[in-house]
Amino acid sequence: EEKILCRYPQYYAATKLYRNIKAHRRPDGDGKGGTYFGATGSGKSFTMLFLTRLLMKSVDFASPTIVLITDRTDLDDQLSSLFVAGKGYIGDEMVVSVESREHLRQLLKGRNSGGVFLTTIHKFTEDTELLTNRNNVICISDEAHRSQINLDQKVRITEKGVKRTFGFAKYLHDSLPNATYVGFTGTPIDATLDVFGQVVDAYTITESVADEITVRIVYEGRAAKVLLDNAKLKEIEEYYAKCAEEGASEYQIEESKKANAQMNMILGDPDRIKALADDFVKHYEKRVNEGATVTGKAMFVSSSRIIAWDFYRAVIALRPEWAEIKVCEEGAELSEREKKEIKPMERIKMIMTRGKDDPKEMYDLLGIKDYRKELDRQFKNGKSNFKIAIVVDMWLTGFDVPFLDTIYIDKPIRRHNLIQTISRVNRRFEGKEKGLVVDYIGIKSQMNQALAQYSKTDSSNFEEIEQSIVVVKDHLDLLAKMFHKFDKTPYSSGSPLEQLHCLNMAAEFAMLTDKQEKRFMYLVKRLKAAYDICCGSDAFSREERDHIHFYLAVRSIVFKLTRGNAPDTARMNAKVREMIREALKSDGVEEIFKMGEDGGREYDLFDEDYLAKIEKIKLPNTKIKILQQLLARAIDDFKKINKIKGIDFAKKFKALVERYNERKEQNVLVSEVLEEFTDEIFDLIGALKKEKESFADLGIDLEEKAFYDILKALTHKYDFEYPEDKLLHLAKEVKTVVNDKARYTDWSQRDDIQAELKADLIILLAENGYPPVDRDEVYKEIFEQAENFKRFQSTGV
């Protein structure tokens, strides 16, 4: 018979939490029973069991009802097994794993005391009715750093109006309003302390290793050394400066810089996946052959399901025998019992749920929920042939395999999630001295920061929430002063459509002037950053929270209206990503920055029906922003086919916008001024449309028109006359010369071809009597136009 003894950190944690719950329980207390910060792998589940016994045996609590809450089904199953086995120890035979919210309601109905009920947080969204208002209910939350702290509301804006939803934790607290809440976590964050109260006791990673409860974690970096060319970095900054000149707003550029700084660094480039698989196979086999791993169990963490699938296939291509089903690990002798427990299986498996769009082969390999449970059991058996688990999100928390000693990480993971992940290899097992983390992505800095944060015992290590509360309230005050003439009442008391109209009018108000728009966006950005830290605090009234979400919703509308200015954020991201790719220098395993593409719908600005729809928009500032966005895109597209004229239109557009932004303060709300600016934009759109079609009137094609415009512009610049008919003929001849050279796919990169083109152009100009102006300038303009046109023509633009 197995006996479980309470370790000293578990004893201290359980007794301290018991005293704190007693001091904070409702109705006299605030219901915040406290947070326990215990190192991952140090036995928090047993600490919960010991705490439950103390509460159940307590005369003061008179047999309370305990609700144990996790955020994942597999964690719920683990706790359920432990508590069902410990019924007698707890002192209550009613230990039930709850199937649904209705099931929990029936269990609580008519019950005044006792009972231990295990459930997942997600069941609390099934409805929002009160479950019980008793105050002798204790809610104990496992992994209290994720969905169990989300008390805040979310505002969704649709064409049907405004819809408000709340986090799982809000529904839980509304269902059990008088309960006392206790949080267990290995990685507490500010919001954890907000919901459950301050850290009552802590047992850190450092202490756990020193007490030999867990093993030390060793890091091995195998990511490629990736260097960014400094010249390319300078070029990127110059590109952003150019974007600003062309009309991109400051916060667009800032958002683009932020997006590119936080890009998912490792994605499924085929060459990289191949190199990664090759390195993994060699590294894994070397460890097995040298006896450096206890049972050969390893976990590989991929950044996405499809990349995991590609990696799996790349590994199997190198080691097809790993996909062969075998009874057990090579050389193992099985007892009769083990023959029943161990199932024939492949060496390497993917641990993921199925997706309806998965390739058939992948879909068949993944299996259903019961099959994943079997994989769980087999991976936890040292003699099973199942040795390598490829995961994305599953098995990264609450999954304990004591003899797992190697985890390969190929996924960007931050702070508390990273600690949870690497702790999969810190469990103690006979013959296991350390857990190895193999880094393929460059998480060392994040890992060091996380280990430093979660190795400290005092709660002062966590950011001060009070400071964030002050910042939020200060910014609410500043925004209230900005909006003191605006009526926000419909947002809080109107129908969903009235709320939507109020938000649109507020966006219109925020965009009255360029200065006001920038100030508004800056203030709301600061507000959101602070609110993200302290959103779980009780310091804000319902009215204050409504105001916060009002400003956040308005900001999202303004951002969408301005994001298309020349160029929009998505275009900046795409361009910078391309520049970063060019700058990357890697050896072996390649790391690639990649952003999601802008899959938004494209509109034809010159379509009369579409322009008519814009004309009907009643909000003048909104209409102006949309027109600016669309015209900027149209000019940008025109530059791709006629660079010199595109730049000319860009200058006209810029001057028009600057004149509008610099209008006098007393003219901000004058409708005539707004209408005049709108009319000028429509006039510019008409002129651009006419220019795009002008080549037909001249009897030349689109590309010839671009060369014609270059030659024409130089006659104005150098003040000389050249007959129109000869100009048209020369433009056609220039195109012929350019096309002759451009038949080579790499023509724009070859010095010899460029030299020939320059010589041919000089001869052509001389033969046609074109005045001997700066021939280098003529060549430069024609070459850039030709290169520009051919490049975008080849990409289908």
CORURPE-V602425 format. One record per residue. N is the residue number from 1. RES is the residue in one letter. SS is DSSP state (~ for helix, > for strand, _ for the rest). PHI is phi in radians with two decimals (999 if undefined). BURIAL is b if it has 9 or more other ideal C-beta (glycine too) atoms within 8 Angstrom, else e. Layout:
# CORURPE-V602425
N,RES,SS,PHI,BURIAL / N,RES,SS,PHI,BURIAL
This chain:
# CORURPE-V602425
1,E,_,999,e / 2,E,_,-1.54,e / 3,K,_,-1.92,e / 4,I,_,-1.88,e / 5,L,_,-1.84,e / 6,C,_,-1.39,b / 7,R,_,-1.28,b / 8,Y,~,-1.07,e / 9,P,~,-1.15,b / 10,Q,~,-1.24,b / 11,Y,~,-1.09,b / 12,Y,~,-1.11,b / 13,A,~,-1.10,b / 14,A,~,-1.10,b / 15,T,~,-1.23,b / 16,K,~,-1.16,b / 17,L,~,-1.13,b / 18,Y,~,-1.02,b / 19,R,~,-1.13,e / 20,N,~,-1.23,b / 21,I,~,-1.08,b / 22,K,~,-1.07,b / 23,A,~,-1.35,e / 24,H,~,-1.90,b / 25,R,_,-1.16,b / 26,R,_,-1.37,b / 27,P,_,-1.57,e / 28,D,_,-1.43,e / 29,G,_,-1.73,b / 30,D,_,-1.60,e / 31,G,_,1.39,b / 32,K,>,-1.76,b / 33,G,>,-1.28,b / 34,G,>,2.05,b / 35,T,>,-1.96,b / 36,Y,>,-1.87,b / 37,F,>,-1.78,b / 38,G,>,-2.08,b / 39,A,_,-0.96,b / 40,T,_,-1.01,b / 41,G,_,1.70,b / 42,S,_,-1.67,b / 43,G,_,1.63,b / 44,K,~,-1.17,b / 45,S,~,-1.08,b / 46,F,~,-1.19,b / 47,T,~,-1.09,b / 48,M,~,-1.09,b / 49,L,~,-1.11,b / 50,F,~,-1.14,b / 51,L,~,-1.13,b / 52,T,~,-1.06,b / 53,R,~,-1.09,b / 54,L,~,-1.03,b / 55,L,~,-1.18,b / 56,M,~,-1.17,b / 57,K,~,-1.50,e / 58,S,_,-1.33,b / 59,V,_,-1.23,e / 60,D,_,-1.07,e / 61,F,_,-1.56,b / 62,A,_,0.84,e / 63,S,_,1.00,e / 64,P,_,-1.29,b / 65,T,>,-1.64,b / 66,I,>,-1.87,b / 67,V,>,-2.02,b / 68,L,>,-1.67,b / 69,I,>,-2.14,b / 70,T,>,-2.11,b / 71,D,_,-1.96,b / 72,R,_,-2.54,b / 73,T,~,-1.06,e / 74,D,~,-1.17,b / 75,L,~,-1.22,b / 76,D,~,-1.07,b / 77,D,~,-1.10,b / 78,Q,~,-1.11,b / 79,L,~,-1.13,b / 80,S,~,-1.04,b / 81,S,~,-1.06,e / 82,L,~,-1.14,b / 83,F,~,-1.30,b / 84,V,~,-1.11,b / 85,A,~,-1.18,e / 86,G,_,-1.84,b / 87,K,~,-0.92,b / 88,G,~,-1.09,e / 89,Y,~,-1.14,e / 90,I,~,-1.15,b / 91,G,_,1.71,e / 92,D,_,-2.60,b / 93,E,_,-1.36,e / 94,M,_,-1.50,e / 95,V,>,-2.00,b / 96,V,>,-2.27,b / 97,S,>,-1.54,b / 98,V,_,-1.30,b / 99,E,_,-1.51,e / 100,S,_,-2.77,e / 101,R,~,-1.12,b / 102,E,~,-1.10,e / 103,H,~,-1.06,b / 104,L,~,-1.15,b / 105,R,~,-1.07,b / 106,Q,~,-1.14,e / 107,L,~,-1.19,b / 108,L,~,-1.48,b / 109,K,_,-1.07,e / 110,G,_,1.33,e / 111,R,_,-1.60,b / 112,N,_,-1.82,e / 113,S,_,-2.87,b / 114,G,_,1.24,b / 115,G,_,1.73,b / 116,V,>,-2.13,b / 117,F,>,-2.11,b / 118,L,>,-1.85,b / 119,T,>,-2.67,b / 120,T,>,-1.80,b / 121,I,~,-1.06,b / 122,H,~,-1.17,e / 123,K,~,-1.20,b / 124,F,~,-1.48,b / 125,T,~,-1.78,e / 126,E,_,-1.16,e / 127,D,_,-2.80,e / 128,T,_,-2.09,e / 129,E,_,-1.26,e / 130,L,_,-1.09,e / 131,L,_,-1.61,b / 132,T,_,-2.88,e / 133,N,_,-1.83,e / 134,R,_,-1.10,b / 135,N,_,-1.82,b / 136,N,_,-1.78,b / 137,V,>,-1.96,b / 138,I,>,-2.00,b / 139,C,>,-1.74,b / 140,I,>,-1.92,b / 141,S,>,-1.81,b / 142,D,>,-1.57,b / 143,E,_,0.93,b / 144,A,_,-1.44,b / 145,H,_,-2.39,b / 146,R,_,-2.10,e / 147,S,~,-1.17,b / 148,Q,~,-1.45,b / 149,I,~,-2.06,b / 150,N,_,-1.53,b / 151,L,_,-1.64,b / 152,D,_,-1.45,b / 153,Q,>,-1.55,b / 154,K,>,-2.16,e / 155,V,>,-1.94,b / 156,R,>,-1.92,e / 157,I,>,-1.88,b / 158,T,>,-2.25,e / 159,E,_,-1.16,e / 160,K,_,-1.54,e / 161,G,>,2.23,b / 162,V,>,-1.78,b / 163,K,>,-2.18,b / 164,R,>,-1.85,b / 165,T,>,-2.29,e / 166,F,>,-2.24,b / 167,G,_,-1.28,b / 168,F,~,-0.94,b / 169,A,~,-1.09,b / 170,K,~,-1.11,b / 171,Y,~,-1.14,b / 172,L,~,-1.09,b / 173,H,~,-1.18,b / 174,D,~,-1.23,e / 175,S,~,-1.32,b / 176,L,_,-2.21,b / 177,P,_,-1.16,e / 178,N,_,-1.85,b / 179,A,_,-1.30,b / 180,T,>,-1.88,b / 181,Y,>,-1.94,b / 182,V,>,-2.18,b / 183,G,>,-2.04,b / 184,F,>,-1.94,b / 185,T,>,-2.76,b / 186,G,_,-1.66,b / 187,T,_,-2.49,b / 188,P,_,-1.21,b / 189,I,_,-2.16,b / 190,D,~,-0.94,b / 191,A,~,-1.14,b / 192,T,~,-1.06,b / 193,L,~,-1.19,b / 194,D,~,-1.05,b / 195,V,~,-1.46,b / 196,F,~,-1.82,b / 197,G,_,1.76,b / 198,Q,_,-1.14,e / 199,V,>,-1.14,b / 200,V,>,-1.48,b / 201,D,>,-2.67,b / 202,A,>,-2.43,b / 203,Y,>,-2.37,b / 204,T,_,-1.52,b / 205,I,~,-1.03,b / 206,T,~,-1.05,e / 207,E,~,-1.15,b / 208,S,~,-1.11,b / 209,V,~,-1.20,b / 210,A,~,-1.08,e / 211,D,_,-1.47,e / 212,E,_,1.05,e / 213,I,_,-1.47,b / 214,T,>,-2.19,b / 215,V,_,-1.73,b / 216,R,>,-1.25,e / 217,I,>,-1.86,b / 218,V,>,-1.93,e / 219,Y,>,-1.83,e / 220,E,>,-2.30,e / 221,G,>,-1.53,e / 222,R,_,-2.20,b / 223,A,_,-1.27,b / 224,A,_,-1.17,b / 225,K,_,-1.38,e / 226,V,_,-1.93,b / 227,L,>,-2.01,e / 228,L,>,-1.70,b / 229,D,_,-1.08,e / 230,N,~,-1.03,e / 231,A,~,-1.10,e / 232,K,~,-1.23,b / 233,L,~,-1.07,b / 234,K,~,-1.10,e / 235,E,~,-1.09,b / 236,I,~,-1.12,b / 237,E,~,-1.10,e / 238,E,~,-1.13,e / 239,Y,~,-1.12,b / 240,Y,~,-1.10,b / 241,A,~,-1.10,e / 242,K,~,-1.13,e / 243,C,~,-1.04,b / 244,A,~,-1.09,b / 245,E,~,-1.10,e / 246,E,_,-1.45,b / 247,G,_,2.06,b / 248,A,_,-1.17,b / 249,S,_,-1.33,b / 250,E,~,-1.08,e / 251,Y,~,-1.31,b / 252,Q,~,-1.14,b / 253,I,~,-1.09,b / 254,E,~,-1.12,e / 255,E,~,-1.09,b / 256,S,~,-1.14,b / 257,K,~,-1.07,b / 258,K,~,-1.11,e / 259,A,~,-1.07,b / 260,N,~,-1.28,b / 261,A,~,-1.33,e / 262,Q,_,-1.92,e / 263,M,_,-1.08,b / 264,N,>,-1.16,e / 265,M,_,-1.34,b / 266,I,_,-2.11,b / 267,L,_,-2.20,b / 268,G,_,-1.49,b / 269,D,_,-1.10,e / 270,P,~,-0.96,e / 271,D,~,-1.14,e / 272,R,~,-1.20,b / 273,I,~,-1.05,b / 274,K,~,-1.09,b / 275,A,~,-1.15,b / 276,L,~,-1.12,b / 277,A,~,-1.08,b / 278,D,~,-1.06,b / 279,D,~,-1.19,b / 280,F,~,-1.08,b / 281,V,~,-1.02,b / 282,K,~,-1.11,e / 283,H,~,-1.15,b / 284,Y,~,-1.10,b / 285,E,~,-1.12,e / 286,K,~,-1.12,b / 287,R,~,-1.12,b / 288,V,~,-1.16,b / 289,N,~,-1.14,e / 290,E,_,-1.53,e / 291,G,_,1.24,e / 292,A,_,-1.47,e / 293,T,_,-2.10,b / 294,V,_,-1.16,b / 295,T,_,-2.23,b / 296,G,_,1.41,e / 297,K,_,-1.40,b / 298,A,>,-2.53,b / 299,M,>,-2.10,b / 300,F,>,-2.04,b / 301,V,>,-1.75,b / 302,S,>,-1.70,b / 303,S,_,-1.48,b / 304,S,_,-2.76,b / 305,R,~,-1.10,b / 306,I,~,-1.21,e / 307,I,~,-1.22,b / 308,A,~,-1.06,b / 309,W,~,-1.14,b / 310,D,~,-1.11,b / 311,F,~,-1.14,b / 312,Y,~,-0.98,b / 313,R,~,-1.14,e / 314,A,~,-1.17,b / 315,V,~,-1.18,b / 316,I,~,-1.13,b / 317,A,~,-1.10,e / 318,L,~,-1.46,e / 319,R,_,-2.28,e / 320,P,~,-1.02,e / 321,E,~,-1.17,e / 322,W,~,-1.23,b / 323,A,~,-1.64,e / 324,E,_,-1.45,e / 325,I,_,-1.39,e / 326,K,>,-2.25,b / 327,V,_,-1.07,e / 328,C,_,-2.77,b / 329,E,_,-1.13,b / 330,E,_,-1.06,e / 331,G,_,1.49,e / 332,A,_,-1.42,e / 333,E,_,-1.88,e / 334,L,_,-1.83,b / 335,S,_,-1.36,e / 336,E,~,-1.06,e / 337,R,~,-1.15,e / 338,E,~,-1.15,b / 339,K,~,-1.11,e / 340,K,~,-1.41,e / 341,E,~,-1.40,e / 342,I,_,-1.54,b / 343,K,_,-1.79,e / 344,P,_,-1.01,e / 345,M,>,-2.81,b / 346,E,_,-1.32,b / 347,R,_,-1.29,b / 348,I,>,-2.13,b / 349,K,>,-2.43,b / 350,M,>,-1.72,b / 351,I,>,-1.96,b / 352,M,_,-2.67,b / 353,T,_,-1.36,e / 354,R,_,-1.31,b / 355,G,_,-2.11,e / 356,K,_,-1.11,e / 357,D,_,-1.74,e / 358,D,_,-1.15,b / 359,P,_,-1.00,e / 360,K,~,-0.97,e / 361,E,~,-1.07,e / 362,M,~,-1.17,b / 363,Y,~,-1.01,b / 364,D,~,-1.17,e / 365,L,~,-1.21,e / 366,L,~,-1.30,b / 367,G,_,1.32,b / 368,I,_,-1.66,e / 369,K,~,-1.02,e / 370,D,~,-1.10,e / 371,Y,~,-1.17,b / 372,R,~,-1.15,b / 373,K,~,-1.13,e / 374,E,~,-1.16,b / 375,L,~,-1.06,b / 376,D,~,-0.99,b / 377,R,~,-1.11,b / 378,Q,~,-1.21,b / 379,F,~,-1.17,b / 380,K,_,-1.49,e / 381,N,_,-1.87,b / 382,G,_,-1.09,e / 383,K,_,-1.63,b / 384,S,_,-1.15,b / 385,N,_,-1.28,b / 386,F,_,-1.26,b / 387,K,_,-2.00,b / 388,I,>,-2.11,b / 389,A,>,-1.91,b / 390,I,>,-1.66,b / 391,V,>,-2.20,b / 392,V,_,-2.11,b / 393,D,_,-2.13,e / 394,M,_,-1.25,b / 395,W,_,1.21,b / 396,L,_,-1.54,b / 397,T,_,-2.37,e / 398,G,_,1.13,b / 399,F,_,-1.96,b / 400,D,_,-1.89,e / 401,V,_,-2.28,b / 402,P,_,-0.92,e / 403,F,_,-1.57,b / 404,L,_,-1.22,b / 405,D,_,-2.17,b / 406,T,>,-2.44,b / 407,I,>,-2.27,b / 408,Y,>,-1.76,b / 409,I,>,-1.98,b / 410,D,>,-2.26,b / 411,K,_,-2.53,b / 412,P,_,-1.16,b / 413,I,_,-2.29,b / 414,R,_,-2.07,e / 415,R,~,0.59,b / 416,H,~,-1.15,b / 417,N,~,-1.17,b / 418,L,~,-1.17,b / 419,I,~,-1.07,b / 420,Q,~,-1.03,b / 421,T,~,-1.20,b / 422,I,~,-1.20,b / 423,S,~,-1.28,b / 424,R,~,-1.06,b / 425,V,~,-1.90,b / 426,N,_,-1.74,b / 427,R,>,-1.25,b / 428,R,_,-1.48,e / 429,F,_,-2.69,b / 430,E,_,-1.01,e / 431,G,_,1.53,e / 432,K,_,-1.76,b / 433,E,_,-1.75,e / 434,K,>,-2.74,b / 435,G,>,-1.95,b / 436,L,>,-1.81,b / 437,V,>,-1.88,b / 438,V,>,-1.77,b / 439,D,>,-1.77,b / 440,Y,_,-1.81,b / 441,I,_,-2.22,b / 442,G,_,1.75,b / 443,I,_,-1.74,b / 444,K,~,-0.99,b / 445,S,~,-1.08,e / 446,Q,~,-1.07,b / 447,M,~,-1.15,b / 448,N,~,-1.09,e / 449,Q,~,-1.11,b / 450,A,~,-1.14,b / 451,L,~,-1.10,b / 452,A,~,-1.13,e / 453,Q,~,-1.16,b / 454,Y,_,-1.62,b / 455,S,_,-1.87,e / 456,K,_,-1.62,e / 457,T,_,-1.67,e / 458,D,_,-1.58,e / 459,S,~,-1.24,e / 460,S,~,-1.18,e / 461,N,~,-1.15,e / 462,F,_,-1.59,b / 463,E,_,-0.98,e / 464,E,_,-1.33,e / 465,I,~,-1.23,b / 466,E,~,-0.98,e / 467,Q,~,-1.10,e / 468,S,~,-1.17,b / 469,I,~,-1.08,b / 470,V,~,-1.06,e / 471,V,~,-1.08,b / 472,V,~,-1.05,b / 473,K,~,-1.17,b / 474,D,~,-1.08,e / 475,H,~,-1.28,b / 476,L,~,-1.09,b / 477,D,~,-1.14,e / 478,L,~,-1.12,b / 479,L,~,-1.21,b / 480,A,~,-1.10,b / 481,K,~,-1.17,e / 482,M,~,-1.15,b / 483,F,_,-1.80,b / 484,H,_,-1.16,e / 485,K,_,-1.62,e / 486,F,_,-1.77,e / 487,D,_,-1.54,e / 488,K,_,-1.64,b / 489,T,~,-0.94,e / 490,P,~,-1.03,b / 491,Y,~,-1.19,b / 492,S,~,-1.61,b / 493,S,~,-2.19,e / 494,G,_,-1.52,b / 495,S,_,-1.26,e / 496,P,~,-0.95,b / 497,L,~,-1.24,b / 498,E,~,-1.17,b / 499,Q,~,-1.11,b / 500,L,~,-1.10,b / 501,H,~,-1.09,b / 502,C,~,-1.07,b / 503,L,~,-1.13,b / 504,N,~,-1.12,b / 505,M,~,-1.18,b / 506,A,~,-1.16,b / 507,A,~,-1.11,b / 508,E,~,-1.04,b / 509,F,~,-1.14,b / 510,A,~,-1.13,b / 511,M,_,-1.72,b / 512,L,_,-0.96,b / 513,T,_,-2.34,b / 514,D,~,-1.07,e / 515,K,~,-1.13,e / 516,Q,~,-1.15,b / 517,E,~,-1.06,b / 518,K,~,-1.12,b / 519,R,~,-1.15,b / 520,F,~,-1.04,b / 521,M,~,-1.09,b / 522,Y,~,-1.17,b / 523,L,~,-1.12,b / 524,V,~,-1.23,b / 525,K,~,-1.10,b / 526,R,~,-1.12,b / 527,L,~,-1.04,b / 528,K,~,-1.12,b / 529,A,~,-1.05,e / 530,A,~,-1.29,b / 531,Y,~,-1.16,b / 532,D,~,-1.02,e / 533,I,~,-1.39,b / 534,C,~,-2.06,b / 535,C,_,-1.09,b / 536,G,_,-1.49,b / 537,S,_,-1.27,b / 538,D,_,-1.49,e / 539,A,_,-1.30,e / 540,F,_,-1.89,b / 541,S,_,-1.37,e / 542,R,~,-1.06,e / 543,E,~,-1.12,e / 544,E,~,-1.12,b / 545,R,~,-1.12,b / 546,D,~,-1.08,b / 547,H,~,-1.14,b / 548,I,~,-1.04,b / 549,H,~,-1.24,b / 550,F,~,-1.08,b / 551,Y,~,-1.15,b / 552,L,~,-1.13,b / 553,A,~,-1.17,b / 554,V,~,-1.11,b / 555,R,~,-1.06,b / 556,S,~,-1.14,b / 557,I,~,-1.18,b / 558,V,~,-1.08,b / 559,F,~,-1.08,b / 560,K,~,-1.15,e / 561,L,~,-1.27,b / 562,T,~,-1.80,b / 563,R,_,-1.16,b / 564,G,_,-1.59,b / 565,N,_,-1.06,b / 566,A,_,-1.24,b / 567,P,_,-1.58,b / 568,D,_,-1.39,b / 569,T,~,-1.04,b / 570,A,~,-1.08,b / 571,R,~,-1.19,b / 572,M,~,-1.08,b / 573,N,~,-1.04,b / 574,A,~,-1.09,b / 575,K,~,-1.15,b / 576,V,~,-1.16,b / 577,R,~,-1.04,b / 578,E,~,-1.11,e / 579,M,~,-1.18,b / 580,I,~,-1.16,b / 581,R,~,-1.00,b / 582,E,~,-1.14,e / 583,A,~,-1.48,b / 584,L,>,-1.16,b / 585,K,>,-2.20,e / 586,S,_,-2.37,b / 587,D,_,-2.30,e / 588,G,_,1.47,e / 589,V,_,-1.31,b / 590,E,_,-1.58,b / 591,E,_,-1.95,b / 592,I,_,-2.20,b / 593,F,_,-1.45,b / 594,K,>,-2.60,e / 595,M,_,-2.04,b / 596,G,_,-1.19,e / 597,E,_,-1.35,e / 598,D,_,-1.38,e / 599,G,_,-1.67,e / 600,G,_,-1.15,e / 601,R,_,-1.23,e / 602,E,_,-1.69,e / 603,Y,_,-2.05,e / 604,D,_,-1.58,e / 605,L,_,-1.08,b / 606,F,_,-1.60,b / 607,D,_,-1.32,e / 608,E,~,-1.10,e / 609,D,~,-1.12,e / 610,Y,~,-1.18,b / 611,L,~,-1.10,b / 612,A,~,-1.14,e / 613,K,~,-1.12,e / 614,I,~,-1.13,b / 615,E,~,-1.03,e / 616,K,_,-1.41,e / 617,I,_,-1.09,b / 618,K,_,-1.48,e / 619,L,_,-1.46,b / 620,P,~,-1.09,b / 621,N,~,-1.20,b / 622,T,~,-1.11,b / 623,K,~,-1.04,b / 624,I,~,-1.11,b / 625,K,~,-1.10,b / 626,I,~,-1.12,b / 627,L,~,-1.11,b / 628,Q,~,-1.03,b / 629,Q,~,-1.05,b / 630,L,~,-1.22,b / 631,L,~,-1.15,b / 632,A,~,-1.05,b / 633,R,~,-1.17,b / 634,A,~,-1.11,b / 635,I,~,-1.14,b / 636,D,~,-1.07,b / 637,D,~,-1.16,b / 638,F,~,-1.15,b / 639,K,~,-1.04,b / 640,K,_,-1.25,b / 641,I,_,-1.93,b / 642,N,_,-2.54,b / 643,K,~,-1.08,b / 644,I,~,-1.16,b / 645,K,~,-1.28,b / 646,G,~,-1.08,b / 647,I,~,-1.12,b / 648,D,~,-1.07,e / 649,F,~,-1.18,b / 650,A,~,-1.08,b / 651,K,~,-1.13,e / 652,K,~,-1.09,b / 653,F,~,-1.13,b / 654,K,~,-1.07,b / 655,A,~,-1.09,e / 656,L,~,-1.12,b / 657,V,~,-1.16,b / 658,E,~,-1.08,e / 659,R,~,-1.12,e / 660,Y,~,-1.19,b / 661,N,~,-1.18,e / 662,E,_,-1.66,e / 663,R,_,-1.11,e / 664,K,_,-1.16,e / 665,E,~,-0.97,e / 666,Q,~,-1.23,e / 667,N,~,-1.71,e / 668,V,_,-1.02,e / 669,L,_,-1.83,e / 670,V,_,-1.29,e / 671,S,~,-1.12,e / 672,E,~,-1.09,e / 673,V,~,-1.15,b / 674,L,~,-1.14,b / 675,E,~,-1.15,b / 676,E,~,-1.12,e / 677,F,~,-1.14,b / 678,T,~,-1.04,b / 679,D,~,-1.09,e / 680,E,~,-1.14,b / 681,I,~,-1.15,b / 682,F,~,-1.05,b / 683,D,~,-1.09,e / 684,L,~,-1.17,b / 685,I,~,-1.07,b / 686,G,~,-1.09,e / 687,A,~,-1.14,b / 688,L,~,-1.15,b / 689,K,~,-1.06,b / 690,K,~,-1.10,e / 691,E,~,-1.13,b / 692,K,~,-1.10,e / 693,E,~,-1.73,e / 694,S,~,-1.21,b / 695,F,~,-1.07,b / 696,A,~,-1.13,e / 697,D,~,-1.15,e / 698,L,~,-1.56,b / 699,G,_,1.38,e / 700,I,_,-2.24,b / 701,D,_,-1.61,e / 702,L,~,-1.06,e / 703,E,~,-1.22,b / 704,E,~,-1.10,b / 705,K,~,-1.11,b / 706,A,~,-1.13,b / 707,F,~,-1.18,b / 708,Y,~,-1.03,b / 709,D,~,-1.13,b / 710,I,~,-1.12,b / 711,L,~,-1.11,b / 712,K,~,-1.16,b / 713,A,~,-1.06,b / 714,L,~,-1.21,b / 715,T,~,-1.15,b / 716,H,~,-1.27,e / 717,K,~,-1.11,e / 718,Y,_,-1.75,e / 719,D,_,0.94,e / 720,F,_,-2.38,e / 721,E,_,-1.84,e / 722,Y,_,-2.53,b / 723,P,_,-0.95,e / 724,E,~,-1.06,e / 725,D,~,-1.13,e / 726,K,~,-1.20,b / 727,L,~,-1.14,b / 728,L,~,-1.13,b / 729,H,~,-1.10,b / 730,L,~,-1.13,b / 731,A,~,-1.07,b / 732,K,~,-1.17,b / 733,E,~,-1.16,b / 734,V,~,-1.05,b / 735,K,~,-1.07,b / 736,T,~,-1.06,e / 737,V,~,-1.11,b / 738,V,~,-1.09,b / 739,N,~,-1.09,e / 740,D,~,-1.07,e / 741,K,~,-1.43,b / 742,A,~,-1.32,b / 743,R,_,-1.21,e / 744,Y,_,-1.48,e / 745,T,_,-1.10,e / 746,D,_,-1.85,e / 747,W,~,-1.01,b / 748,S,~,-1.34,b / 749,Q,~,-1.82,e / 750,R,_,-1.73,b / 751,D,~,-1.12,e / 752,D,~,-1.17,e / 753,I,~,-1.16,b / 754,Q,~,-1.09,b / 755,A,~,-1.12,e / 756,E,~,-1.12,b / 757,L,~,-1.08,b / 758,K,~,-1.09,b / 759,A,~,-1.11,e / 760,D,~,-1.11,b / 761,L,~,-1.18,b / 762,I,~,-1.08,b / 763,I,~,-1.10,e / 764,L,~,-1.06,b / 765,L,~,-1.11,b / 766,A,~,-1.15,b / 767,E,~,-1.11,e / 768,N,_,-1.71,b / 769,G,_,1.18,e / 770,Y,_,-1.30,b / 771,P,_,-0.87,e / 772,P,_,-1.31,e / 773,V,_,-1.29,b / 774,D,_,-1.00,e / 775,R,~,-1.14,b / 776,D,~,-1.10,e / 777,E,~,-1.19,b / 778,V,~,-1.04,b / 779,Y,~,-1.05,b / 780,K,~,-1.04,e / 781,E,~,-1.12,b / 782,I,~,-1.19,b / 783,F,~,-1.10,b / 784,E,~,-1.11,b / 785,Q,~,-1.13,b / 786,A,~,-1.10,b / 787,E,~,-1.09,b / 788,N,~,-1.06,b / 789,F,~,-1.11,b / 790,K,~,-1.13,b / 791,R,~,-1.11,b / 792,F,~,-1.30,b / 793,Q,~,-1.15,e / 794,S,~,-1.26,e / 795,T,_,-1.64,e / 796,G,_,1.44,e / 797,V,_,-1.37,e
